[in-house]
Amino acid sequence: MKKILFLAQIFLSSLALYAQVPHSVTVADIPVIGISGSVSIHFISPEKISYVDLSSSSLIGDLPEKNILRIKAIPDSVAALFSSGDAGLVTIVGETFIAQYRLSFLSPASPELVSTQIDILPTYMRSIDISGIGLSQNEMKSNALSLLKRRGDSRIKKESAFGISLVVNRVYTLGDCILLDLSFHNSTNLTFDVDELRFKIADRKINKSTNVQSIELKPVFQLYPFERFSKSYRNIYFIKKTTFPGDKEFSIELSEKQISGRNLRASLSYSDILNADTF
């Protein structure tokens, strides 16, 4: 009798322990995708892919684009894959999700079951929160488009020279980013071919006897490519939030490709950044 009670106690303890295991995904829960040795398969993500894992050494993959994963079988492994039928798991991690698929190796004689392109749908995504990622590319694009729709005559700064104007329309903060709404105008008949648009934190006053100290800030996102403009151009830039002392300023420098290039520089004070509205 004691033995039966002891076994029952162990069984109940096991059930309690199993109930405490957090929700997990089993292999049986993962969708199955058919692949073949004769074609590659492409997974299309709605956002930038930051990590990929192939559990089988018989497959190779690459990222031809930031949001496209291409996978194919290694030629020498096709026979072994066809024999087992199991090509392992593929794990794809975006900026805000993780998705997994089971790969089943099929004969080329069953083309109706072989996939060549897979859209990663929300149904098969699990949300993740990666510390330090901040806004995703899709979120930044969506917010930039919303900002672009806003109109108004107010502007924070305008600098003009050689028939070219650089206008800082608005400055906003969103999450861990500073949003810059910039406009560029060309009143000449010469197209402006952009060499560089640079963002820096530099000394406000420069003495001849001192070394110039500046820190360049690279945008983490810009809405449109900026290569040239004939008359007017507007773009949105995202820069990671930063602080700087009062003796420095935030500068925006535009330069042209031509040998006698036209250059412009607009500066914002620390107060302009501090007074930025929340978007």
Protein Blocks (a to p, Z undefined) as FASTA:
>chain_A
ZZmmmmmmmmmmmmmmmmmpccdddfklpccddddfkbccddddfbdcfbdcdfbfkbcc
ddfbfkbccddddfklmmmmmmnopgbjaddddfkbccddddddddfklmmlpcfbdcdd
fklpccdddehklpafklmmmmmmmmmmpgcfbdfbdcdeehiacddfbacdehjbccdd
dddddfbfbdcddfbdcdddddfbdcfkbccdddddddfbdfbdcfbcfkbccddddddd
ddddfkbccddddddfbfklccddddddfklmmmpccZZ
